[in-house]
């Protein structure tokens, strides 16, 4: 059983969420969903990958990472995307809405492959000036395959526990499905100006390397 969401800016619907946590495997579309929710709700959007990876794909110290996540979670309004398991207690204690993007492995692997190849070819600068290399690309593809089942095994009981605490939980197979379930259809003026929502695009930034 779940409760109405906190907030007052969605007349005629369940009240708007204030603190949204996005979960899912690499290639699920977490950052795409986070950006689209931020556009609709006006909440700040934080990618945990940006705080975890320092220059040269160096991992941040665990204590420093936890301190950053704790500070983000203390905010009144936010959208945080990241599957990092050691941050779950911090985010679970504060989130009023949790969305698990549960996409098939084939879809996730195709998205990760496509965007990683694009970044390799264009030498796209990511956070902290990191750039994909052949080694990082192969590692990410391997991690996408290895972690997919583990992410599901973690998220199923996690969502069950959160729902029992009256946290709004959603399990969606696509970004568009999650948006529709949480917020309803896009505003009519956006539909008129831009046409119907486009199919889910590949997440424009790299997913987390570790759940």
Beta strands, then each sheet from edge to edge (+ up, - down):
strand 1: 19-24
strand 2: 45-47
strand 3: 53-54
strand 4: 58-59
strand 5: 78-81
strand 6: 97-101
strand 7: 168-172
sheet 1: 2+ 5+ 1+ 6+ 7+
sheet 2: 3+ 4-
end
